[in-house]
Structures are given as C-alpha cells and as structure tokens.
Amino acid sequence: MNKLSDRINRLETSATLAMAAKGRELRAEGKNIISLSLGEPDFNTPEFIKDAAIAAINDNYNKYTPVDGYDDLKQAIINKFKRDNNLNYDKSQIVVSTGAKQSLANVAMVCINPGDEVILPCPYWVSYKDIVKIAEGVPVEVPTTIETDFKMTPQQLEKAITPKTKMLWFSSPCNPSGMLYSKEELRALADVLQKHPDIIIVSDEIYEHINFTANRHASMAAFDDMYERTVTVNGVSKAFAMTGWRIGYIGAPSYIARACNKIQGQFTSGANCIAQRATIAALEAPVSKISFMIDTFKERRKLILDLLSDVPGFKCNAPQGAFYVFPDVSELYGKSFRGKTINNATDLSMYLLEEAEVATVTGEAFGDANCIRLSYAASEKEITQAIQQIKAALS
C-alpha cells in the first residue's frame, strides 16, 4: 500500500540537486568529480555582509521575525527596487521569504487554482514546472532554440495563451540559458499581454546584477501598464554569494503580497533573523561592492566558451548574464562512446559524470531536451580541467 500522497508521487526530484548528490556519492568512492552542475557562486560572502551578521548576533537578534520581514529590511528592499529598477513599492507590497524559491512557491499557491495554465518559456528554471504542478496548475511549455537565443517571441506568447491562462513565469537573466530580455523585447511581450488583462506575470530577476551587456537590466513591472499585474522576484543568493543565507523577496500588487504573507505565516513564518540583518547591509551597499565577482564571471564566460568551441558536438551561443552556458548537444545523439549510446541529454550528462568525471545538468530538467547546462561558477583551473576531460571523453 502506497502511504504517500499523489502530490508527492507526481513531484520530480530537482535535477540540479540530484546531480550534486550523485557527484558527492562518486567523490565518496574516490573519484575526483568536478562540479559544473550547481548554480552557486564559488566566492565567499563579502566581509561587510558577514560583519553585519556578526553585529546582529552580538546585538541579540534571536527572536521570531515578522512573517513578511523586518520593517527596516523591507525599507532597504524598497530603496533597492527604486535605485536599480525604477520601481516604487510600499511596505505592504514586500514579502521576505526563505529564499526566492519560497517566494515563487508562495505566489503559485496563492494565485493558481486547479486547472489554471501557466506559460513557461523553455528553457525555464528547473523548479518552475513542479512548483506550478504542486499548486495544481498546468504548465504550458513554449519551446525556444539556440538560434533565437532561447527567447520567447511575442508571436509564440500570443499562440500559447488560452482562456485558461492565469500566469506567465520567466527569468531574466535566464537560468539556464544566461540570456536576458532587453527593455524593447519585454515591451513587445507586454503589448501582447495588454490584450489579456487578467494574466499575472512572475518576473524572476535573481541574476539581475550578473549582466554582461551594456544595457541596464529591464524589469517588466517598470512599464506603467504592467506594474499592477507583475510580481517581481529577487534575492541575495547569486550576486552577493549568499546562497546558504536563504533570503528572497517579492515586490507585488498588495493583494498578492498580503496573500503570500498569509500563507507563509502557516508554513514557515518569518525568515532567519541574522540573515535578514545581513541582507540589509547587502542591499544598502552600492552595486560596485560586488562588481569584482561579476567581472570574474565575465572572464570565466570567455574561457569556457573558448574551450567549448573545440569540443565536438557542442554548439554554444554567448550568454548575456548569469553564470551558465547551455550548449545544444543534439548532434551527439545516437552516437556511441566507450560502448555507451547517447540517446538524449540525460544520457550525455550521466556519461560525462561517469566517464569524464564532470557533473553537468540535463537540459530535459529545464524543458529543453537538446541541451545540457554547465555552470562556470567555478575556478578557471576547474573549468579548464573539466572541459579538457569532457573533450577527451567524447573523442
């Protein structure tokens, strides 16, 4: 007798976390696995942020926090949204959560009814689809290709919309493709959405500062006619090297923010007190204090693209942000290496893990069966060694 719920039995295991676990298992067996699978900066959290956390401990911050976040953290988030995104929110529109993943889950649970459709441009971040399914929504995948830089066109958006469409979710810069939507491209999507005023947009901007273009980051909510129907999701994990601190937040229409506050109050209550105090320091600092990390990611992007250009069967474009490359590897499908036939992206990821001793992530987890994801949030030495081992395994 199966004693678990249908809900959990339908849920997929996170492919990024599963690959990381498999890598740890092989390391325990003595294999020297190089991980290019996790979306986690290899930098330490900057000293000024750690100092703020230490000060909070010494100042005896140890009590339950307000469900939606400390008042002065919410003010820091408001100031950040105005400074970086030209967005005007008040405190009733801000909710702080235990990571941006919880922010997304909150929004799904308070907005989606059974059968509601949620448009997901592919590739999408690995958890979007299953978060929507947990909320009993129906993911509607819109495929893109490397030839269009993995961006959804207005025509594709229009075609995907049905009377059941409730939401559109996307990230920019995108995990896993590293591509970002320009202000003009967002406006073109917004023009389509204006014909469908009941659709809610979730704009995941967690990678906004890791932007290698000359263009300023663009936010969907910055358009006056999209502000009242857009939820802007962000956090400090990526640009501030604070993945383990687990702080995410939203700026949203007040009715959605109030609902997220309500549901969070029944699940986790407020986020960690010390991490919240540290986040105030992170958000109040000028972006220039983290620019050294962004500059390093840009150098690593060039390195990994140069190295991959010499790997047979890998077709890459140049990501515009984040710290991933998402090569099309479909040319390798049907080929055999060392007695193993590669039928799909999952086969290739497992082959590279076992034979090249490099952890990547199958593109099937992101809604694109033609690609795999490699993270260059690793040292130049690790990147160089990893790509050399991949090339040797495919020769």
N, C-alpha and C positions, 0 to 999 in steps of 0.2 A: 504494500500500500504506500502510495506517494503522499507523505505528510506535508510536503511543501506546497506553497500556493502556486497557482497557474502563473501568477505575475512574475515570480522569481524564476520559474522554469522557462519562461519565454525570454528572460533577460540574457543578453550576451555578456560574456566577461570582457572587460576593457582590453582591447588588443595590445595597447601600449603597456599596460601593467602586466599583462600575461607574458609578453616578450621579455620584459625586465625580470620577471620571476624566473623564466626559463634560463635567462642569462646567468642569474645568480646560482641556479641549480648546476649549470655546467661549470661555473667557476669553482663551486664546492667540490667538483670532481677533478679539479686541477687544470681545467682549460683556461687559457688566457683570453677571455672574451672581451672584445672592445665594444662598448655600447654606443651605438648611434640611434638608439630607439626612444629614449625618454626626452620629453620637452622640458628640460631642466637646465638652467644656466650652470656652468661649472665654476662660476665665481662665488666667493664668499659674500655674504650680506655686507654692504658698506659699513664702515666703522661708525659713522654718525647715526645710523639707524640702530645698530647694536647698543650704542651709548644711551639712546633714548629708552630702549628696553630695560637696560640695567638701572637707569634712573627710576623707571616705573616700579621695578621690583623694590628698590630702596625706599620709594615713596609709598610702599604698601598698597599698591593696586592688586587686590586679591579677591575682590567681591564679584558677585554676579554683575554682568554688564547689562545695560538696557538692550532689549531684544534687537532693536534696529541700529544699535551702535551708540558710542559715546557722543554727546552733543558736540564737543569740540572736534571730534573726528569727522562728524557729518559736515561741520563747517569747513574743515580742510578739504573735504571732497567737493563741496560746493565751489570753493575757491579754485580748485584744480580744474573742474569742468569749465568754469568761466575762462581761466587762463589758457588752457590747452585746446578747448573745443568750442569756445564761444557759446556755451550752453548755460542757461540761467535756471537753476533749480532752487527750491527752498527745502528746509529740513524735512518736511512732510513727504518729500519725493525721494529721499535717500534711505536705502536699507543696506546695512553692512552684514555680511554673511561669512560663514566659514569657508572661504574660497569662492571663486567665480563659478565653480561647478554647482555649489549650493544655490548661488544666485539664479543660475539657469533653471535648476530644479524647482525652486520656489515659483518662478514665473510660469513654468509649464503647469505646475499643479494648480495655480490659481486662475489660469486663463483657458486651459484646454478642457473641453467636455468630450465624453466618448464619441468617437467618430469624426471629430474635428480634424481637418487636414492642415499639416504644417509643411510648408515648402522649404526644402533643404537643397541649396545649390551644391552639387558634388564637384570636388571633394569637400567634405564637411568634417568638423572636429569629431573625433571618434565617439563621443558620448551623446551628441545631439539626438541621434536616431533613437537610442534606447531611453533617454530621458523623456522624449515625446511619447514613446510606447508605454512607459510606466504610467504616464498621465492619461493613458487610453486614447491618445491621439493617433493619427495615421500619417506617418512620414511620407512625403511626396518628393522623390529624388529627381533633381534636374541635372542631367549629366553635362559636363563640360569636358574640354580636351586641352592638351598642352598647346595645341595650335591657337587657341583663343586665350591662352594664359590662364586657363582654369577659371574664367569669369563667366557668370550667367548674363546673357543678353536681355534687354527689355522684351524682345520677341519671345524668348524662352519663358520669361516670367509670366507674360500675358497668357501663353498657352497652358501653363501649369495651374492657373487659377480656375477654381470651380466654385459653385455655390457653397461648398463645404469648407472652403479655405478659411482658416482662422488666423494663421500666423505665417510669417516668413522669418527664418533664422539664418544668419550668416556671420562670418567673422572677417574682419579686415584690419590689419594684415591677416591672411588666412593661415590657419593650421589645418591641413598640412602643406599647402602649396606655396606659401610665402608670398602670394600675390595680394595686392591691395586695390581697392576700388578708388579711383580718383573722384574728386568732387563732381565732375561732369558725368562720370559713369553712375554715381549714386543718384544724381538728378534725373537721369534717364530712367532709372528704375522707379524713382519716386513719381515720375509722370504717369507710369503705368498704374502704380498703387493709388493714385488720386482717383482713378475710375472705380476703385473698390475701397470705399472709405472705412469699412468695418475690419479690415485686415490689420493686425497688430504686428509690428516689426521688432525683432530682437537683434540688436547690433552688438556683437561681441568684439570689444576693442582692447582686449587684454594685451595685445602686442603693439599698441599704437606707437610707442616710443622707438621701437626697433624698426625703423623706416629708413631705407637706403636711397630713397628718391629725393629729388629737390622739392617735391610737393609737400605741403603741410598735410598732416593727417586730416581726413574728412570724416565727419560724423553725420549719419542720416538725420539725427534729431536736430541738427543745426539748420535744417530747412524749416521755415516757419510753418509750412503746411504739413510737416511730418512730425513736429515736436510732440503733439498731443497723442500720438499713436505709436511712439517709439520707446522701447526700453533699451537704455544704453548700459551694457555690462562691462565692468572693468575690475581691476585688482592690482596687487603689487607683486605677484609671483614672478613674472617674467622679466620686466625691465629692471626691477630692483633686486633680483636674485633672492627672493623671499618665498620660494615655493613651500617650504615647510612651515611658514608662519601662518598660512591658511587665512588670508583676508581677501575677500572680494566684495564688490558693492554694485548697486544699481542706481541710476537716475531714471525716474519713470513718472508717468502720469500718477497723480496722487492716489487714485482709486486702486491702481495696481500695487503701488508701494504699500498702502495700508493692508492690502490682502496678503502680500508677502510677509509683512510684519506679523500678521495674524497666524499664518501657517508656520512660520519659523518659531513662533512662541510655543507651538505644540510639539515641535520636533527637536530643536537644539537649543532654543533660547539664544542669548547673545554670544557673539564670538569672543575668543580669548582676550582677556583684559590686557595682558602685556603686549601681545601682537598689535592690538588696536593702538596703544600708545606709541609703539614703534612706527606704525603706519602714518600717524600724524607727522612725524619727522620726515618720513619718506616723501609724502605728498607736498609738504611745505617747502621742501628743498627745490632749488632750480633744477631743471632737467639736465643742465650742464654737469651736475654732480655725478650723473650716471653715464655720461657720453663716452667715457673710456670703454665701457662694456659694448656699447653699440658700435664703436669704431673697430673693436676687436672682432665682433661678429661679421662686420663687413669684410675684413681681411680674410676671415675663415671662409666666407662665402666664395670669394675669388679662388681660394686654394682648392676647395672641394669641387668647384665647377671645372677648374683646370684639370684636376686629377680624373674626374669622371668622364671628361671628354675623350679620354684614352681607354675607357672600359667598353668592350664590345657589347652592343645591345642596350646601352643606356642612352636615352635621348632626354636632354635636360633643357629647360628654359632658365632664365636668370630670375630667381625670386626677388621681390622688391622689398621684403620685410621679413620679420620673424627670424627663425634660425633653422629652417628646413629646406631641403631640396626634395623634389617629388618627381623623379625621373620616370618616364614611360619606358617600361621594360618588356613590353608585349612582344618585341622582336625575338626574345629568348624562349617564348612559349613553344612547347613541342620539341625542344632540343634536350639532349641528354648530356649530363656531365657526371663523370665517375660512376656511371651505372644508374644515375637518378634522372628521371624525366621531369622537366619543369613544365607543368600544365597551367599554372596560374601564379599570381603574385604571392599567395601564401606558400606555395611550394618553393618559390625562389627565396623568400625570407627565411624559411626553415633550412634550406640548403646553405645559404650564406652563414647562418648561425652555426650549423654543424660542420661545414667544410672550410669556410673562411674564418670562422670564429669571430664574426661580426654580427651584432644584433641590430636589425632594422625592423620596420613595421610594414606589414602587407597593406597595400592600398585598398584592399577589399574592406578593411575596417573603416575606411573613410568614404566609402561609396564609389570608389574608382578601382576597378579590377585590373587596369592596365599599368598601375604604378606601384612603387614602394616609397616609403618615406625614410629619409636619412636626416638625422639631426646633426648640425655642426656646432652644437653647444658642447664641444669637447676641445681638447688641446690640439694645436697644429700637429704635434707629434702623433697623437692618436688618430687624427683624421688621415694623415699621410699613410700611416701603417695600415689602417682599416681599408682604405681604397686599394692599396697595393695587394692586400690579401684577397679582396673581392676580385680584382683583376686576375690574380693567379688562379683562383678557384673557377673562373669562367673561361680560362684559356684552353 
